[in-house]
Amino acid sequence: MSKGLIKGIEMRLHVICLLLVLTGLMISSSGCLVVAAGAGAAGTMAYMRGDLEAEEAYKLDTVYAASREAMKQLQLSVLEGKTEQDALSATIVARDASDKRVTIKLKAQGEQMTKLSIRIGTFGDQTKSHMIYNRIRDNLKATAAPQLSAPNQPAPPASEPPDAQATPSPGNQPPSPMPQAPPVPPAETPPAPK
């Protein structure tokens, strides 16, 4: 082989190696890893390779409804033809104002656990993903609050003030099982001796 041909092959190998190294660096740095342990009932949350992934201790239906509401609150246009749900998984696809695709994937991990994945565009957007996730979390907390407050006590009717419900009027009292004796007048005290 001639020296020129060998030099050309070496040069191409150097270029290929350089491209492989650069590609590896791009892949490894495009998904910085951020992990945070959630408080309370929440599991873990991580942002990796363009996807924000989390686990929530709620049923799939509840997380789906909270995610749909977050899309509405953030004024993202949901693409109904690409959005679907069944008993085991769900996908919500939307577009933001700059026409970037927003994809939320949900997967049931059990009766009371749902895995959540949010991706913005092709390469991901960590800031927007966190904004959407925080809105979903707020919606989940709002749905959980009524369930946690006094499950055995009915809420007072909106038309009656709380005091009216606490002390029933004489006409609304249930009948007493035993007849009540008439009240006994207080005993008279004799006058003190002088």
Sequence and secondary structure as in RCSB ss.txt:
>XXXX:A:sequence
MSKGLIKGIEMRLHVICLLLVLTGLMISSSGCLVVAAGAGAAGTMAYMRGDLEAEEAYKLDTVYAASREAMKQLQ
LSVLEGKTEQDALSATIVARDASDKRVTIKLKAQGEQMTKLSIRIGTFGDQTKSHMIYNRIRDNLKATAAPQLSA
PNQPAPPASEPPDAQATPSPGNQPPSPMPQAPPVPPAETPPAPK
>XXXX:A:secstr
  HHHHHHHHHHHHHHHHHHHHHHHHHHHHS  EEEE STT  EEEEETTEEEEEESS HHHHHHHHHHHHHHTT
 EE GGG EE SSEEEEEEE TT  EEEEEEEEEETTEEEEEEEETTT  HHHHHHHHHHHHHHHHHHHHHHHS 
TTS    TTS HHHHHS  GGGS   SS                
